[in-house]
Amino acid sequence: MSDCYGGRVQLPDVDGREDDDECFVPLSPVLLDASGVPINPVPALEFRTTGTEGVEVGENVNKPGREQQRLLVKGTGKVVGGKWETNGNFSTGIHGQEDGGKLGKKRRPVTVDTSKAKTSLEALKISIRQLKWKEIPTGRRAPCDIYWNGVSFLDNENITSGQVNKFPGMLEISRKINLSRAVRIMQELFPVEYDFYPRSWILPDEYQQFSTQLRMAKESDAALNPTFIVKPDGGSQGEGIYLIRDPAELRPAVAGAPARQAVVQEYIHKPLLVDKLKFDIRLYVLLKSLEPLEIYIAKEGLTRFCTEPYKEPSQKNLGHVFMHLTNYSLNVHSGNFVHSESQSTGSKRTLSSVLQRLAAKGVDVKRVWSDIIGLVIKTVVAVVPQLKVYYHGVIPPGKPGPACFQILGFDILLMKNLKPVLLEVNANPSMRIDHEQEVAPGVFECLPSPVDEEVKVGVIRDTLRLVDPGLKRTSSCQRRSAGADEAAAAAAGDGQVRKHPDGVPSPCLKQVFPKYSRQFNSLRLVERIAALFVRFLGVKGNMRLGPTAFRTFIRNCKLSGSNFTMASVDILYIDIARRWSGAPPDSREAGMSLQAFVEAFLYLAARRFKSQTPREQAASLLDLCEAQLESPTAGPEECRSLSCGRSASRGVPGAPKPRAHIQHLGPAPPSSAPLPRRASSQDCRRAKPRSRETHAEN
Ligand code: ADP
């Protein structure tokens, strides 16, 4: 069996089978679909095709002694050549601009522009060397296959092709306030599924709610004395974070400065301890594509340890950062910090070494993994709607451009009862593989960090292998003939990067979506609301809906009537748009943001379907709107708005199928909507900066 979590843990598949090769098996409770019907567990994807179709791309067909392999790409009939190299890497020989269809002919290596890689550079260089790809260190005029940006999508100017390792807007979306808002919407709709995120309030806007709710809770239970953690929005590395027990302890804004926005959050006071220390998990997650949604999780991650033994919060110890905050950047300054010399000791350890210790104590590690996978998928599902809106805003439709992918850093805390809790998502996780150490009093040196190198080089190398342009080409061929989910799975072969022969590191990235899509697709309701929003946004790259577009939405979906007049619609628009006017994205723009639109949508749903739960209300209204928009009797205004937008429901499970002509790849019939553009990472295009992107790395 594989040795993902310390070599001892054998995971049963969802249907109870043992799967030697499978370490990621969600065991989440069965979810209900939009109509409340339980969704049965889904068997794992088949890794190997049978019969005459040959093997899928991604399968190791190499047998010792066979130099050249032929891979028949399932669904396309296309045969590609490739061979395993002495370093264990598989080369397809189809990199480069034109492969000309000739088998076995050596093509130019994949080129990676590393000129903007910043602190990822060292790990990136090692990965490129291992893959025998070509580094373009100073950038160049001729296009590269991959651009590796250190901070954001905007680092490299004027890219019109290839792939960029950042999605537009991801930095904004992963800020603490935006993440809290995105998860909160999901908590409203799916309270049980989204209970992995601590209760949060946004300051200063929700100060009153925070203090009122706390006062009422204390009144009803005099023994209650909860602790809260205050985190500045956009902060990183523990900067500005402090603990409080009373709203009066909130630090006032510095005189003259505008009140800094922050999240105040329930403090998890019973974390799981190892060696009496609090620790958190840094998990690397690859968002490979937005549509179809493709998510990979690194099997190996890091754990960051506090440097002072943990005690539950008391008024006395609230200020002990080395006890309560696990940030490396803080604890490295504690006299107790231990630079790890092995993977299982010190203040930064591999995740597998910690899980191995837990397994030895009888902890059900596979359950922990399963919960973590669920947490990751649900979090991505919560942020994808906003990401799609950014995509639409930054990359207007119709023009070619780079595809996008992104490595995210998930910070996760395990509670004493082993339940994982999401702390935050870092759009720009540190990929440094060295650390500063005081080698003599006052003398600091940068020394290699073997633990960081082990984990981070693996993540970058496997990410590169998954976005290999040779594979991309295959996948786009397949997408024409396969459904989105099947194509996504096929694009990565068996859902993993290619296996290596013995003696080289095994792949660390594992596909979890669409692999487990059927368990989680029913959560993608807000994505469907976002699809409606984008449909009515227009073509100018707006990210906010104007009043006329909102009216058009209401009218085309036939949501107005005698008890909800167009005058009420206007009042609703003004009320909600005004309340959200200061909120990102891009608060300089007037109009209704996605979050405001979602609020309006949920309000309309609650009005119309009074007796249902919020989630049923939203699903019912979505069905109604989508049906209206698909109706062949849609009026001229609908055609106008459709011609400005893209398919509302395309790619979002549960939404009705688009009308037949929308699926045409050629031009649409004149009377119908033009072909909606897929908001795919495949055609992500560089555009004028629209948003402030911070430069935090964490
Ligand atoms: P930053 O981006 O500044 O690192 P985080 O949200 O990751 O901010 O918080 C910093 C640290 O504070 C975490 O690594 C964790 O140790 C601790 N922490 C954050 N939120 C909570 C919470 N809700 N309960 C307990 N500890 C928390």
Residues whose N, C-alpha, C, O or C-beta is under 5 A from the ligand:
A	BS01	ADP	P198 I229 G235 S236 Q237 G238 E239 Q265 E266 Y267 I268 D280 H324 L325 T326 N327 D411 L423 E424
